Amino acid sequence: MKPFRNIVASLLVAGAALATLPAMTGCMASEGAYIVEESPPPPRDEVVVYKPGYVWIHGRWTHPGRHWAWQGGYYERERANQTYVEGRWERRGNGHVWVAGTWRARGGVVIR
């Protein structure tokens, strides 16, 4: 009787895993990034207050399941001799991929 229980338990676990697949419709993972078939909504306007010593990282749309969700922006401490390049949604093939923002060395021009 115990082997039968193990088989039933395995089938239940497999069925539960398969039941979650429809939630991922239109979204697939590739190289640590999610590819989303539908294009993201336009960015939301955010009120930004100048904060000395900090850089504002703009919010972005994420696609955690079936619907788009807004992730608000935040402040990050400035880094010496570096500038922040904003992240962006990029079209690749039939989908869209989020390219994360990054810090880059300033190219000889210092803005004060």
N, CA, C and O atoms as a GROMACS GRO file, in nm:
protein
  448
    1MET      N    1   0.081  -0.120   0.000
    1MET     CA    2   0.000   0.000   0.000
    1MET      C    3   0.086   0.126   0.000
    1MET      O    4   0.045   0.227  -0.056
    2LYS      N    5   0.203   0.122   0.062
    2LYS     CA    6   0.290   0.238   0.068
    2LYS      C    7   0.339   0.282  -0.071
    2LYS      O    8   0.340   0.401  -0.098
    3PRO      N    9   0.379   0.189  -0.161
    3PRO     CA   10   0.421   0.232  -0.294
    3PRO      C   11   0.307   0.303  -0.369
    3PRO      O   12   0.332   0.398  -0.443
    4PHE      N   13   0.184   0.259  -0.349
    4PHE     CA   14   0.070   0.323  -0.414
    4PHE      C   15   0.055   0.467  -0.365
    4PHE      O   16   0.028   0.558  -0.444
    5ARG      N   17   0.073   0.488  -0.235
    5ARG     CA   18   0.066   0.624  -0.180
    5ARG      C   19   0.175   0.713  -0.240
    5ARG      O   20   0.150   0.829  -0.271
    6ASN      N   21   0.294   0.658  -0.256
    6ASN     CA   22   0.405   0.735  -0.314
    6ASN      C   23   0.374   0.776  -0.458
    6ASN      O   24   0.404   0.888  -0.500
    7ILE      N   25   0.313   0.686  -0.532
    7ILE     CA   26   0.277   0.716  -0.671
    7ILE      C   27   0.171   0.824  -0.675
    7ILE      O   28   0.181   0.918  -0.753
    8VAL      N   29   0.068   0.813  -0.590
    8VAL     CA   30  -0.038   0.913  -0.586
    8VAL      C   31   0.019   1.049  -0.543
    8VAL      O   32  -0.017   1.152  -0.600
    9ALA      N   33   0.107   1.049  -0.444
    9ALA     CA   34   0.168   1.174  -0.399
    9ALA      C   35   0.250   1.238  -0.510
    9ALA      O   36   0.245   1.360  -0.529
   10SER      N   37   0.324   1.158  -0.584
   10SER     CA   38   0.404   1.210  -0.696
   10SER      C   39   0.314   1.270  -0.804
   10SER      O   40   0.346   1.375  -0.860
   11LEU      N   41   0.204   1.203  -0.833
   11LEU     CA   42   0.111   1.254  -0.933
   11LEU      C   43   0.047   1.385  -0.888
   11LEU      O   44   0.028   1.475  -0.970
   12LEU      N   45   0.015   1.396  -0.761
   12LEU     CA   46  -0.043   1.519  -0.709
   12LEU      C   47   0.056   1.636  -0.718
   12LEU      O   48   0.018   1.747  -0.756
   13VAL      N   49   0.181   1.610  -0.685
   13VAL     CA   50   0.285   1.714  -0.693
   13VAL      C   51   0.304   1.757  -0.838
   13VAL      O   52   0.313   1.876  -0.868
   14ALA      N   53   0.311   1.659  -0.929
   14ALA     CA   54   0.328   1.691  -1.072
   14ALA      C   55   0.208   1.770  -1.124
   14ALA      O   56   0.225   1.865  -1.200
   15GLY      N   57   0.088   1.731  -1.083
   15GLY     CA   58  -0.032   1.802  -1.126
   15GLY      C   59  -0.035   1.945  -1.076
   15GLY      O   60  -0.076   2.036  -1.148
   16ALA      N   61   0.009   1.965  -0.952
   16ALA     CA   62   0.013   2.101  -0.896
   16ALA      C   63   0.114   2.186  -0.972
   16ALA      O   64   0.090   2.304  -0.997
   17ALA      N   65   0.227   2.128  -1.008
   17ALA     CA   66   0.328   2.201  -1.084
   17ALA      C   67   0.275   2.240  -1.221
   17ALA      O   68   0.299   2.352  -1.267
   18LEU      N   69   0.205   2.151  -1.286
   18LEU     CA   70   0.149   2.180  -1.418
   18LEU      C   71   0.037   2.283  -1.411
   18LEU      O   72   0.015   2.357  -1.506
   19ALA      N   73  -0.033   2.287  -1.300
   19ALA     CA   74  -0.143   2.382  -1.285
   19ALA      C   75  -0.094   2.526  -1.279
   19ALA      O   76  -0.170   2.618  -1.308
   20THR      N   77   0.032   2.546  -1.242
   20THR     CA   78   0.086   2.682  -1.234
   20THR      C   79   0.134   2.733  -1.369
   20THR      O   80   0.162   2.853  -1.381
   21LEU      N   81   0.146   2.649  -1.468
   21LEU     CA   82   0.197   2.692  -1.598
   21LEU      C   83   0.113   2.800  -1.666
   21LEU      O   84   0.172   2.891  -1.725
   22PRO      N   85  -0.021   2.796  -1.662
   22PRO     CA   86  -0.096   2.903  -1.729
   22PRO      C   87  -0.065   3.042  -1.676
   22PRO      O   88  -0.082   3.140  -1.748
   23ALA      N   89  -0.021   3.052  -1.552
   23ALA     CA   90   0.013   3.184  -1.496
   23ALA      C   91   0.133   3.245  -1.567
   23ALA      O   92   0.151   3.367  -1.563
   24MET      N   93   0.214   3.164  -1.630
   24MET     CA   94   0.333   3.213  -1.698
   24MET      C   95   0.311   3.234  -1.847
   24MET      O   96   0.407   3.257  -1.920
   25THR      N   97   0.189   3.226  -1.895
   25THR     CA   98   0.161   3.243  -2.036
   25THR      C   99   0.214   3.378  -2.084
   25THR      O  100   0.192   3.480  -2.019
   26GLY      N  101   0.283   3.376  -2.198
   26GLY     CA  102   0.335   3.500  -2.254
   26GLY      C  103   0.465   3.546  -2.191
   26GLY      O  104   0.509   3.658  -2.215
   27CYS      N  105   0.527   3.460  -2.110
   27CYS     CA  106   0.649   3.499  -2.040
   27CYS      C  107   0.739   3.377  -2.031
   27CYS      O  108   0.693   3.270  -1.992
   28MET      N  109   0.866   3.391  -2.067
   28MET     CA  110   0.958   3.278  -2.053
   28MET      C  111   1.094   3.329  -2.007
   28MET      O  112   1.129   3.445  -2.029
   29ALA      N  113   1.170   3.243  -1.942
   29ALA     CA  114   1.301   3.282  -1.891
   29ALA      C  115   1.408   3.248  -1.993
   29ALA      O  116   1.400   3.145  -2.061
   30SER      N  117   1.508   3.334  -2.002
   30SER     CA  118   1.620   3.311  -2.092
   30SER      C  119   1.742   3.383  -2.038
   30SER      O  120   1.739   3.505  -2.020
   31GLU      N  121   1.849   3.310  -2.014
   31GLU     CA  122   1.976   3.368  -1.968
   31GLU      C  123   1.959   3.460  -1.848
   31GLU      O  124   2.017   3.568  -1.846
   32GLY      N  125   1.880   3.420  -1.750
   32GLY     CA  126   1.864   3.500  -1.629
   32GLY      C  127   1.770   3.618  -1.646
   32GLY      O  128   1.757   3.699  -1.554
   33ALA      N  129   1.705   3.631  -1.761
   33ALA     CA  130   1.613   3.742  -1.785
   33ALA      C  131   1.480   3.686  -1.834
   33ALA      O  132   1.474   3.577  -1.890
   34TYR      N  133   1.374   3.762  -1.811
   34TYR     CA  134   1.244   3.720  -1.859
   34TYR      C  135   1.214   3.787  -1.992
   34TYR      O  136   1.238   3.907  -2.009
   35ILE      N  137   1.164   3.710  -2.086
   35ILE     CA  138   1.120   3.762  -2.215
   35ILE      C  139   0.968   3.767  -2.209
   35ILE      O  140   0.903   3.665  -2.184
   36VAL      N  141   0.912   3.884  -2.231
   36VAL     CA  142   0.768   3.904  -2.224
   36VAL      C  143   0.718   3.934  -2.364
   36VAL      O  144   0.775   4.019  -2.433
   37GLU      N  145   0.613   3.865  -2.407
   37GLU     CA  146   0.563   3.882  -2.544
   37GLU      C  147   0.500   4.019  -2.566
   37GLU      O  148   0.529   4.083  -2.667
   38GLU      N  149   0.415   4.065  -2.474
   38GLU     CA  150   0.347   4.193  -2.494
   38GLU      C  151   0.438   4.308  -2.452
   38GLU      O  152   0.519   4.294  -2.361
   39SER      N  153   0.424   4.421  -2.520
   39SER     CA  154   0.508   4.536  -2.486
   39SER      C  155   0.463   4.599  -2.354
   39SER      O  156   0.344   4.597  -2.322
   40PRO      N  157   0.559   4.654  -2.278
   40PRO     CA  158   0.523   4.715  -2.149
   40PRO      C  159   0.445   4.844  -2.169
   40PRO      O  160   0.458   4.910  -2.272
   41PRO      N  161   0.364   4.881  -2.070
   41PRO     CA  162   0.295   5.010  -2.076
   41PRO      C  163   0.397   5.124  -2.072
   41PRO      O  164   0.513   5.102  -2.038
   42PRO      N  165   0.356   5.246  -2.108
   42PRO     CA  166   0.450   5.359  -2.099
   42PRO      C  167   0.490   5.383  -1.953
   42PRO      O  168   0.412   5.358  -1.862
   43PRO      N  169   0.613   5.432  -1.931
   43PRO     CA  170   0.658   5.458  -1.793
   43PRO      C  171   0.567   5.558  -1.723
   43PRO      O  172   0.511   5.647  -1.786
   44ARG      N  173   0.553   5.541  -1.593
   44ARG     CA  174   0.474   5.635  -1.513
   44ARG      C  175   0.559   5.756  -1.479
   44ARG      O  176   0.681   5.746  -1.465
   45ASP      N  177   0.493   5.870  -1.464
   45ASP     CA  178   0.562   5.990  -1.417
   45ASP      C  179   0.586   5.975  -1.267
   45ASP      O  180   0.498   5.929  -1.194
   46GLU      N  181   0.704   6.015  -1.223
   46GLU     CA  182   0.737   6.010  -1.081
   46GLU      C  183   0.787   6.147  -1.037
   46GLU      O  184   0.862   6.213  -1.109
   47VAL      N  185   0.746   6.190  -0.921
   47VAL     CA  186   0.793   6.316  -0.866
   47VAL      C  187   0.926   6.288  -0.796
   47VAL      O  188   0.935   6.207  -0.704
   48VAL      N  189   1.029   6.359  -0.842
   48VAL     CA  190   1.163   6.337  -0.788
   48VAL      C  191   1.210   6.465  -0.721
   48VAL      O  192   1.205   6.573  -0.782
   49VAL      N  193   1.254   6.454  -0.599
   49VAL     CA  194   1.308   6.568  -0.524
   49VAL      C  195   1.460   6.554  -0.520
   49VAL      O  196   1.513   6.448  -0.486
   50TYR      N  197   1.529   6.663  -0.556
   50TYR     CA  198   1.676   6.660  -0.554
   50TYR      C  199   1.725   6.626  -0.414
   50TYR      O  200   1.681   6.685  -0.315
   51LYS      N  201   1.816   6.529  -0.407
   51LYS     CA  202   1.871   6.484  -0.280
   51LYS      C  203   2.022   6.478  -0.297
   51LYS      O  204   2.073   6.385  -0.359
   52PRO      N  205   2.097   6.576  -0.244
   52PRO     CA  206   2.242   6.581  -0.263
   52PRO      C  207   2.310   6.449  -0.224
   52PRO      O  208   2.281   6.391  -0.119
   53GLY      N  209   2.400   6.404  -0.310
   53GLY     CA  210   2.475   6.282  -0.284
   53GLY      C  211   2.404   6.155  -0.328
   53GLY      O  212   2.455   6.045  -0.307
   54TYR      N  213   2.286   6.169  -0.390
   54TYR     CA  214   2.209   6.052  -0.435
   54TYR      C  215   2.166   6.067  -0.580
   54TYR      O  216   2.155   6.178  -0.633
   55VAL      N  217   2.140   5.954  -0.643
   55VAL     CA  218   2.090   5.948  -0.780
   55VAL      C  219   1.952   5.882  -0.774
   55VAL      O  220   1.934   5.784  -0.701
   56TRP      N  221   1.858   5.933  -0.850
   56TRP     CA  222   1.724   5.874  -0.857
   56TRP      C  223   1.724   5.765  -0.963
   56TRP      O  224   1.757   5.791  -1.079
   57ILE      N  225   1.687   5.644  -0.924
   57ILE     CA  226   1.673   5.532  -1.017
   57ILE      C  227   1.523   5.522  -1.049
   57ILE      O  228   1.443   5.489  -0.962
   58HIS      N  229   1.486   5.551  -1.172
   58HIS     CA  230   1.344   5.555  -1.211
   58HIS      C  231   1.278   5.419  -1.195
   58HIS      O  232   1.342   5.315  -1.209
   59GLY      N  233   1.149   5.423  -1.167
   59GLY     CA  234   1.071   5.301  -1.156
   59GLY      C  235   1.058   5.232  -1.290
   59GLY      O  236   1.096   5.287  -1.394
   60ARG      N  237   1.003   5.111  -1.288
   60ARG     CA  238   0.987   5.036  -1.412
   60ARG      C  239   0.870   4.939  -1.402
   60ARG      O  240   0.824   4.907  -1.292
   61TRP      N  241   0.825   4.895  -1.515
   61TRP     CA  242   0.720   4.793  -1.520
   61TRP      C  243   0.785   4.656  -1.509
   61TRP      O  244   0.887   4.630  -1.572
   62THR      N  245   0.726   4.568  -1.428
   62THR     CA  246   0.768   4.429  -1.418
   62THR      C  247   0.651   4.342  -1.462
   62THR      O  248   0.538   4.388  -1.470
   63HIS      N  249   0.680   4.218  -1.490
   63HIS     CA  250   0.575   4.126  -1.536
   63HIS      C  251   0.587   3.997  -1.454
   63HIS      O  252   0.632   3.894  -1.506
   64PRO      N  253   0.548   4.003  -1.324
   64PRO     CA  254   0.566   3.887  -1.236
   64PRO      C  255   0.472   3.770  -1.263
   64PRO      O  256   0.497   3.660  -1.214
   65GLY      N  257   0.368   3.790  -1.336
   65GLY     CA  258   0.271   3.682  -1.360
   65GLY      C  259   0.193   3.710  -1.486
   65GLY      O  260   0.250   3.717  -1.595
   66ARG      N  261   0.063   3.728  -1.472
   66ARG     CA  262  -0.022   3.752  -1.589
   66ARG      C  263  -0.034   3.900  -1.626
   66ARG      O  264  -0.070   3.933  -1.739
   67HIS      N  265  -0.005   3.989  -1.532
   67HIS     CA  266  -0.028   4.132  -1.553
   67HIS      C  267   0.098   4.213  -1.524
   67HIS      O  268   0.186   4.169  -1.450
   68TRP      N  269   0.104   4.331  -1.584
   68TRP     CA  270   0.213   4.423  -1.557
   68TRP      C  271   0.195   4.485  -1.419
   68TRP      O  272   0.083   4.512  -1.376
   69ALA      N  273   0.306   4.508  -1.349
   69ALA     CA  274   0.303   4.570  -1.216
   69ALA      C  275   0.411   4.679  -1.212
   69ALA      O  276   0.523   4.659  -1.259
   70TRP      N  277   0.377   4.795  -1.154
   70TRP     CA  278   0.472   4.905  -1.145
   70TRP      C  279   0.559   4.889  -1.021
   70TRP      O  280   0.508   4.866  -0.911
   71GLN      N  281   0.690   4.901  -1.040
   71GLN     CA  282   0.786   4.898  -0.930
   71GLN      C  283   0.843   5.039  -0.921
   71GLN      O  284   0.914   5.084  -1.010
   72GLY      N  285   0.811   5.109  -0.813
   72GLY     CA  286   0.849   5.249  -0.798
   72GLY      C  287   1.000   5.271  -0.792
   72GLY      O  288   1.077   5.181  -0.759
   73GLY      N  289   1.040   5.394  -0.826
   73GLY     CA  290   1.181   5.430  -0.824
   73GLY      C  291   1.235   5.447  -0.683
   73GLY      O  292   1.160   5.440  -0.585
   74TYR      N  293   1.365   5.469  -0.674
   74TYR     CA  294   1.430   5.481  -0.543
   74TYR      C  295   1.561   5.558  -0.558
   74TYR      O  296   1.613   5.574  -0.669
   75TYR      N  297   1.612   5.606  -0.446
   75TYR     CA  298   1.741   5.676  -0.445
   75TYR      C  299   1.853   5.577  -0.420
   75TYR      O  300   1.839   5.481  -0.344
   76GLU      N  301   1.965   5.604  -0.485
   76GLU     CA  302   2.086   5.525  -0.460
   76GLU      C  303   2.201   5.623  -0.444
   76GLU      O  304   2.207   5.724  -0.514
   77ARG      N  305   2.291   5.593  -0.353
   77ARG     CA  306   2.404   5.684  -0.325
   77ARG      C  307   2.491   5.697  -0.451
   77ARG      O  308   2.518   5.599  -0.520
   78GLU      N  309   2.534   5.821  -0.478
   78GLU     CA  310   2.624   5.847  -0.592
   78GLU      C  311   2.753   5.768  -0.576
   78GLU      O  312   2.794   5.735  -0.465
   79ARG      N  313   2.815   5.740  -0.689
   79ARG     CA  314   2.944   5.671  -0.688
   79ARG      C  315   3.046   5.764  -0.754
   79ARG      O  316   3.020   5.823  -0.859
   80ALA      N  317   3.161   5.776  -0.691
   80ALA     CA  318   3.264   5.867  -0.740
   80ALA      C  319   3.307   5.830  -0.882
   80ALA      O  320   3.332   5.713  -0.912
   81ASN      N  321   3.315   5.932  -0.969
   81ASN     CA  322   3.361   5.917  -1.107
   81ASN      C  323   3.278   5.819  -1.190
   81ASN      O  324   3.328   5.762  -1.287
   82GLN      N  325   3.153   5.801  -1.152
   82GLN     CA  326   3.065   5.713  -1.229
   82GLN      C  327   2.932   5.782  -1.254
   82GLN      O  328   2.892   5.872  -1.181
   83THR      N  329   2.866   5.738  -1.358
   83THR     CA  330   2.734   5.788  -1.391
   83THR      C  331   2.640   5.668  -1.407
   83THR      O  332   2.683   5.560  -1.446
   84TYR      N  333   2.513   5.689  -1.376
   84TYR     CA  334   2.417   5.579  -1.384
   84TYR      C  335   2.348   5.581  -1.520
   84TYR      O  336   2.296   5.685  -1.562
   85VAL      N  337   2.345   5.468  -1.587
   85VAL     CA  338   2.275   5.452  -1.715
   85VAL      C  339   2.145   5.379  -1.684
   85VAL      O  340   2.147   5.266  -1.635
   86GLU      N  341   2.032   5.444  -1.714
   86GLU     CA  342   1.900   5.388  -1.683
   86GLU      C  343   1.876   5.254  -1.753
   86GLU      O  344   1.926   5.229  -1.862
   87GLY      N  345   1.799   5.169  -1.686
   87GLY     CA  346   1.756   5.044  -1.747
   87GLY      C  347   1.648   5.071  -1.850
   87GLY      O  348   1.592   5.181  -1.854
   88ARG      N  349   1.616   4.971  -1.933
   88ARG     CA  350   1.517   4.990  -2.038
   88ARG      C  351   1.461   4.855  -2.084
   88ARG      O  352   1.527   4.752  -2.074
   89TRP      N  353   1.339   4.861  -2.135
   89TRP     CA  354   1.282   4.745  -2.201
   89TRP      C  355   1.329   4.748  -2.346
   89TRP      O  356   1.319   4.850  -2.413
   90GLU      N  357   1.380   4.634  -2.395
   90GLU     CA  358   1.434   4.626  -2.529
   90GLU      C  359   1.361   4.517  -2.607
   90GLU      O  360   1.337   4.408  -2.555
   91ARG      N  361   1.326   4.547  -2.732
   91ARG     CA  362   1.259   4.448  -2.817
   91ARG      C  363   1.362   4.351  -2.870
   91ARG      O  364   1.464   4.392  -2.927
   92ARG      N  365   1.337   4.222  -2.852
   92ARG     CA  366   1.426   4.117  -2.904
   92ARG      C  367   1.339   4.007  -2.963
   92ARG      O  368   1.266   3.939  -2.892
   93GLY      N  369   1.348   3.991  -3.093
   93GLY     CA  370   1.266   3.891  -3.161
   93GLY      C  371   1.119   3.926  -3.145
   93GLY      O  372   1.077   4.037  -3.178
   94ASN      N  373   1.041   3.831  -3.095
   94ASN     CA  374   0.897   3.853  -3.076
   94ASN      C  375   0.863   3.899  -2.934
   94ASN      O  376   0.746   3.907  -2.899
   95GLY      N  377   0.964   3.929  -2.855
   95GLY     CA  378   0.937   3.966  -2.716
   95GLY      C  379   1.012   4.090  -2.671
   95GLY      O  380   1.077   4.157  -2.750
   96HIS      N  381   1.000   4.118  -2.541
   96HIS     CA  382   1.066   4.232  -2.478
   96HIS      C  383   1.146   4.181  -2.360
   96HIS      O  384   1.100   4.095  -2.284
   97VAL      N  385   1.267   4.233  -2.343
   97VAL     CA  386   1.357   4.193  -2.236
   97VAL      C  387   1.399   4.317  -2.158
   97VAL      O  388   1.428   4.421  -2.217
   98TRP      N  389   1.401   4.307  -2.024
   98TRP     CA  390   1.448   4.417  -1.941
   98TRP      C  391   1.599   4.416  -1.937
   98TRP      O  392   1.660   4.316  -1.898
   99VAL      N  393   1.661   4.527  -1.976
   99VAL     CA  394   1.805   4.545  -1.968
   99VAL      C  395   1.828   4.633  -1.845
   99VAL      O  396   1.792   4.751  -1.846
  100ALA      N  397   1.886   4.576  -1.742
  100ALA     CA  398   1.902   4.646  -1.614
  100ALA      C  399   1.995   4.766  -1.627
  100ALA      O  400   2.089   4.766  -1.707
  101GLY      N  401   1.967   4.869  -1.547
  101GLY     CA  402   2.054   4.986  -1.542
  101GLY      C  403   2.188   4.948  -1.480
  101GLY      O  404   2.200   4.848  -1.411
  102THR      N  405   2.288   5.031  -1.507
  102THR     CA  406   2.422   4.999  -1.457
  102THR      C  407   2.503   5.127  -1.436
  102THR      O  408   2.470   5.233  -1.490
  103TRP      N  409   2.606   5.116  -1.357
  103TRP     CA  410   2.699   5.226  -1.335
  103TRP      C  411   2.813   5.214  -1.435
  103TRP      O  412   2.864   5.105  -1.459
  104ARG      N  413   2.854   5.328  -1.493
  104ARG     CA  414   2.966   5.330  -1.588
  104ARG      C  415   3.059   5.444  -1.551
  104ARG      O  416   3.018   5.545  -1.494
  105ALA      N  417   3.187   5.426  -1.585
  105ALA     CA  418   3.288   5.529  -1.559
  105ALA      C  419   3.256   5.652  -1.644
  105ALA      O  420   3.216   5.640  -1.760
  106ARG      N  421   3.274   5.769  -1.587
  106ARG     CA  422   3.254   5.892  -1.662
  106ARG      C  423   3.361   5.901  -1.769
  106ARG      O  424   3.477   5.869  -1.744
  107GLY      N  425   3.323   5.944  -1.887
  107GLY     CA  426   3.415   5.950  -2.002
  107GLY      C  427   3.488   6.082  -2.015
  107GLY      O  428   3.477   6.147  -2.119
  108GLY      N  429   3.560   6.125  -1.914
  108GLY     CA  430   3.642   6.245  -1.925
  108GLY      C  431   3.566   6.375  -1.898
  108GLY      O  432   3.629   6.478  -1.873
  109VAL      N  433   3.436   6.374  -1.901
  109VAL     CA  434   3.358   6.495  -1.876
  109VAL      C  435   3.303   6.487  -1.734
  109VAL      O  436   3.234   6.392  -1.697
  110VAL      N  437   3.335   6.588  -1.655
  110VAL     CA  438   3.288   6.591  -1.518
  110VAL      C  439   3.177   6.695  -1.508
  110VAL      O  440   3.199   6.812  -1.540
  111ILE      N  441   3.061   6.656  -1.464
  111ILE     CA  442   2.947   6.746  -1.449
  111ILE      C  443   2.937   6.783  -1.301
  111ILE      O  444   2.927   6.696  -1.214
  112ARG      N  445   2.940   6.914  -1.273
  112ARG     CA  446   2.932   6.959  -1.135
  112ARG      C  447   2.811   7.043  -1.115
  112ARG      O  448   2.787   7.091  -1.004
   0.00000   0.00000   0.00000
